[in-house]
Amino acid sequence: MHEKIREGFDVFLHDGEKSFGAVRQVRKTELVVYVENSGDFEIPFSAIKDAEAEKVILDSSKIDPKLKEAIRRAHSGEDPRIP
């Protein structure tokens, strides 16, 4: 599945939600993902649930707690009045 992933793909925890970041690099065993308001995180391929249509969906049970916190804060600086 990781062969389909390219730089620039949006990254999500659940399909249909707002993306929290984007793929910066595809390495041999992991992705480097930029998370808004938090910077880059290395995510092992084992944490990827699906990848298609320029989207990567992660398995929340397989990601690091620091990444979970960064995802929670990803959109905290946005104006809530703007959809």
Number of C-alpha atoms within 10 A of each C-alpha: 10 17 8 10 19 18 14 15 20 21 24 22 18 15 13 7 9 12 21 20 24 22 24 19 18 18 13 10 11 17 24 18 23 20 22 18 15 15 12 18 19 19 21 16 17 13 17 22 15 16 19 11 9 14 19 25 18 22 14 16 9 14 16 13 11 11 17 14 11 17 20 11 15 18 17 11 9 9 8 8 5 5 5
